[in-house]
Each structure stands twice: as C-alpha cells, then as structure tokens.
Amino acid sequence: AGFNSIEAIAVASPGELVAAAEVGEATASKIIAGAREVADVGGFETGDRILERRRLVGKINTGSKNLNELLGGGMETQSIMELYGEFGSGKTQVAHQMAVNVQLPSEMGGLHGSVIIIDTENTFRPERIAQMVKGLPPSPDGQERDPADFLKNISVARAFNSNHQILLAESAMEMAEKAKDSDYPVRLIIVDSVTAHFRAEYVGRGTLANRQQKLNKHLHDLMRFGDLNNALILVTNQVMAKPDTFFGDPTKPVGGHVLGHTATFRLYLRKSKGEKRIARLVDSPNLPDGEAVFTVTTEGVKD
C-alpha cells in the first residue's frame, strides 16, 4: 500500500492507514503503536541524545558567504526553508543554485546528494543549471565539470494542479527510497512554488479553510520526507500586497499561518540595485533575525 519501511508506518496517522490498507481504525492504531515501538520513534528523549542526532544534520553552501553566515553555515537538512518575495527577487535562482550545490562533495559545502524538483510554474531551466555549473569554483582534482553529470542527478516533475502536486510529493518518497543506497541519495526536494496552484484553484473566502487544510497536509508530507531522508525541503512562496499598509513593507507571503508555522526558516528576498538582492531571515528556531546582501549573476548566486 506504499508503506515500505517501519518508520513510514510509525509516523503515519491511523486515517492514512485505513485509507491505504483497508483495515479498521482500531487495527490501524495498533499497527502504528507496534511500529513506533519497533522503530523507537515518538517517545521522550533527553536533550543530549537530540544534540547527538542533530550532528547528522547537513548544511548546504548557498554560494554566498554572507547568506551562509545569515543561515548559520548554510541551509539545513531536516528542515523546511521557505523563500518568499516578489517576482524577480531571485527565489528560483537560489533554488537552481541549491540544486547544483547539494551535489558537490562535503568539502565544498555540498552533501553529494541528488535533487527532486516539483515545478508548478514551469520555471526550471536546464540551461541555467549548466551556467551555474560553469561558475562553480574548480574541483580539487582540477577536472572540468560537466553540466550533464549534474543534470543527471536532478529529477523534475511538472505539477498541473494542487492534487497532482500532493501526489508528486508522495511519489518523491518512493524515488528517494530507491536512491537511498546509491552514490547520490536524495538530499534536497524543491517545490517552486508551493502555493501557486492552491492560490489559483481556491478562490474566495468560502474555500479558504479547505485550501489551508490541504496545504497543511502537503507541507507535513514534505516535512516527513525531510526527516526520513535527512533532506532539505526548499519551497518558494508567492507574495500578496496589503494595500492598507501605511508604514513598512506592504508585501506579505501567501499561505497564511499554516505555512508560517510549518516552515522552519523563512527567508524574505527582495530586489536591490542591479544584480544585488537582499535576503532577510524572518523566522528561525535558533538564529537571530538579520539581513544579507548577495548577487545573482550569470554564474549563479555569489557575494
């Protein structure tokens, strides 16, 4: 029924098992309780054990020293990183750059991993990946990097509506499971943009509760993906303008509190002069708020 590890059952809800395996509610609860015992998840742990486990968290270099410092050394795995900002603020560019950098060896700030991209706005461009690969610092052994090698480790799916998008997140699980023992396990999943379809399909106040519930489930599926595969979830988000704002910035991210609470890190990107972009860390569980300036050039994200 699509559950291929004890951990996956342990973190499922009884409702999901009932739907997937056609068992009763009580049986599903028992199965999950049994799986939790075997998988040793869901119990209490001491802080030092958690610190030990946090050491497994990888950090991916963004290509810009300023941005890395703002994010405490790079973008963390096992977390949802949300990028929001106006069109042209560099969200998709940063996403492309991360798809390249995650494949680098760890000494260059990568995780030697592959990438899954769920593209809802038809913005993935392989040519852009090729430009960014050419802009990378030379490899330690001095070999020329081939963009084709990088493109081989990027799997892209075009989502046509919000239901399709949710299904793609589920198929990503199966792909990651297959790639788990390969040379390039999945270490990054990008959803660009996570809110576009939800925003287009659920119009008006009456559909809001339904939209937020579906968005919430989708984000929790992604979160689970990140935990099970030690991967980074990078989602881009659109913005709306609040015309009644007299002071401060009228742009606000879409997706409401559901997205705001679920994202581990929120990064607000905005345009500055020329190629310069400003990133502001709006929300993080352990880092101070701050700003960093970076540029988006032909060769990718740089200082």
N, C-alpha and C positions, 0 to 999 in steps of 0.2 A: 504493500500500500504506500510505498515511497519512504518508509522509515528504514534506514539501513544501518543505524548504529544505536546502541543502548542510550547514548547521550541524547540523541534526537527524540527518543520516546520520553526520556526523563524530563525534558524541557517543554514537551507538548502539553496542550490543555486537553482535558477529557473530551470536550466538544470536538476537537480536531480528530481524535482517535475514533470517536463514534462515527463521524462522517467518513473517515478514510477506510476503517476496517470493519464497519458494520457490526460493532459489538455494542452491548448495552452500556449505559452511563456508569453503572456500578463496576462492571468489569473493567471499563477503561480506567477508572480511578485506581483500581487495584493494580492494573498493569503498570501505570505510571509510578505508583508508590514503590512497586517492586524494582522498576528500572532505576529509580532515584537511589535506592539502597545500594544496588549493584554498581551504579556509575559514580556513587559517592558525590552527588551534587545536591544542592538545596538544603544542606544542614548549616549549622553555625560553624564559623572558623575563627581562629584568633588572628589579630592584626599582623603578626609576624609571618604567619602562613600566607596571608594575602600578599604581603610585601614580596615574599619569595616568588609567588606566582606572577606578580607584576613585573618581575625581571624578564619574563618571557616576552613582554610587550616590545614590539619592534618599532623603530622610528624611521620614517622615510624622509629623506632630504628633499626639500622643495626646490632646490636650485638657487635659492636666495638666502644668504646668511642672515639678513635682517628678519626675514619671515621665519626662518628656523628658530632664531632666538625668541621671537614672539611666542612661538608654539612650544617652547621648552625643548628644542632639539629636533623638531620635525613633526610630521603628522603621525599620530599613534595608531597602532593596530588595536583591535578590540574596542573601537570607539566609532561613533558617527561624527564625521566632520561635515558641517553644513557651510557652504559658501553661498552668500546671497548678495545681490547688488543689481544695479540697473543693467540693461543690455550694454555690451561693450566694456564692462568693468573688469573682464578677464577671468570670469568663472570657468568657462570652457577651456581657456588656455591653461589655467592651473591644473585642471583635470587631465588634459592631454600630457602636461609635463609630468604629473604623478604617474601616469600610465607608462611613461618611459623610465622614470627614476626608480620605480619599485623593482624593475628587472635587473638593476645594477647589483654587483656584489656588495656585501655589507661594508667593506672598507671604503666604498664610495657613497655610502649613505642609502643603499638600496636594501632589498630583502631577498634578492634572487627569486622573485615570485612572478606569477603571471596575473593577468588582469581580465575581469569581466566587465563589460560596459553595457548598461541598459540605456539606449539612446531614445529619448522621447521627442526631441526637437530636430532630429536629423542634422546634428552639428558635428558628428565625428568625421574627421578628415585624415585619412592615412598619410596624405602629403605633408600635413602639419607634423605628424609623428616623425616622418623622415627628416624634416628640417631640424627638429629638436634633437634627434639622434646625432646629426652632423654637428650640432652645437655643444655636445657633451665634452667635458674635459677628456684628454686622451686616456686610453685604457693603460693600466700599469705595465702590460707587456708590449705596449706600443703598437698593437694591431689596429687596423682600420675597422671601425664599427659598421656593420651592415644593417641598414634600416629594416630589411626583410626579416632579419633574425628577431628584431623587436616586434614587428607586426605579427609574427607567428604566435607570439605569446599573448596577443590581445584578442579576446573573443567579443564580438559586438552583436547585440540584438536590437532591432528597431521595435519599440513598443508602439502599437497603433491606438490603444486606448488604456484606460486605467486598469481594467480587468486583465488585459494582456500583460501589462506591466507587473501586476501582482504575480501572475503565473510565471513570468520570466524570472522573478526573484526566487521562486520555488525551483525552477529548472537549474538555476545557478547553483543551488545546493548539490544537485546530482553531479553537475560538472566538476564542482570543487572536490567532491568525494572521489571521483575518478582520478583527478590530478594530484591527490593528496601525497602519493608516494613517488611522484615524478620529479624530475630535476627542477621544475618550476611549479611549485604548488600555488594555488590561488591566494594572493596576499592583499588583493585590492579589488573592491567592487565599486564601480562608479555609476550613479544614476543621475543623468543630466537631461532634463531637470525632473526632480521628484514630484513637483506639484503641477506641472503644465497640464497634464490630462485631467487631473482632478478638478483643476480650476475651470477647464473648458466644459467638462461634462456636467458638473453640479452647479447649476446656475440658480441664483436667488436664495433667499433666506430659508425657504422650506426644505431645501436639500442639504443644508449645512451640517446637521447632526450626522446624517448618513455619510457624507463626504469625510468628515473628521474621523468617524469610526473606521472607515476603510483605509484611510491614510495611516491611522494609528496601527492597524494590523500590519500593513505593508512595512512600516518602519520597524515594528517589532520582529517581523520576519528577517529583515536586513540585519538587525542587531544580533539576532541569534546566529545568523550566518557569520558575523564578525567574531562572535565568541567561539563558535565551533571550529573555525578555520584560522584563528589568530590573524584576521584580516582587517584592513581599514575599510570603512564604508564612507565613501566620499559622495555626498549628494549636493547638487546645486539647487538653488531655490530662486524663484522669481520674486519681484517686489511689487508693492502697490503704493500709490501716493496717497497721503492723507491730506486732502486739500484744506482741512480746517486747522492745520498746524501753523501757528504764527511764529513760534520760536523753534530753532533747532531744525533737524533734518526731517522732511516730510515723508521720506521713503521708509516703508516698513516691510518686513518679509511676509510672504503669503504663508498659509498653513496654520496660522493661529497658535494657540498654546500647545496643541498636540505636538507640533513639530518642534516648538521651542523647548519643551520639556524633554523630548526624546533625544534630540541632538546633544552629543557630549560637548562638542566645541562648536561655537558659531562664529564665523568669520564674515565680516561685512566688507565687501570690496567696493571701492569707488574710484572713478577716473580722476587723474590729475593732469598736469601739462604733458602733452606729447605721449611718450610711451610709459610714463610713470603711472603707477597705481598705488593706492593706499589701502592697506588691509588693517581692519580694526578687530581685535578679539573682543567679542561682545559677551560671550559666556564660556566658562570653563570651570571644571570642578576643582582645579588645583593651580591655575596660573592667574597672575594679575592681569587686569584689562590693560591694553596698550595698543599702540599703532606701529606699523612697519611700512616702509616705502620700498617697493620693488618695481622692476620694469618688465614689460612683455615685449621682447624683440623677436626678430625672425628666428633667432637661435633658441628661443624659449624664455623661461622665467629666470631672470638674473637680478642682481642687486642694482 
